[in-house]
Amino acid sequence: MAGKKRIFMVTCEKLTGKNIKELGKLNTCRLDFNSLNQDFMSLYNKSNPIKKIILRREIKLIASSKEFIGYAWLKKTRMKRYVLNSLYVPNNISAITAADSIFDDFSESTIITYECCKNDFNHKFLEKLGFLRDEGILELVRKPS
């Protein structure tokens, strides 16, 4: 098999009552991608039935070979403006393939904001998606003398 590339067939699915447990498993991994990712399941479990329906519409599950491998939690704030509250993808899939499945419904004029604490994988992944660094926070870590 030398020289062959593994191709990932990635699809995007809506969150339903039937696949909510799968999201719960992925939600536990959210901090691996970004330590600032919000906890969807905590909010969902505290919500009333009407709010749960609304929240389910904000989730896009990423599936590969009938297995859920990631998700995006996008909340619309204004016309063509969204906040990405949480994003999780494993660091072993193609960023472009995942991007196509997560963001293919959005027009080019859509603005998506995401607060992220940079690590080795997420920064490269987000750049491939087309995210640009707009603001930055510098953190001082003092070493004991």
Secondary structure, 3 states (H helix, E strand, C coil): CCCCCCCCCEEEEECCCCCHHHHHHHHCCHHHHCCCCCCHHHHHHHCCHHHHHHHHCCEEEEEECCEEEEEEEEEEEECCEEEEEEEECCCCCCHHHHHHHHHCCCCCCCEEECCCCCCCCHHHHHHHHCCCCCCCCCCCCCCCC
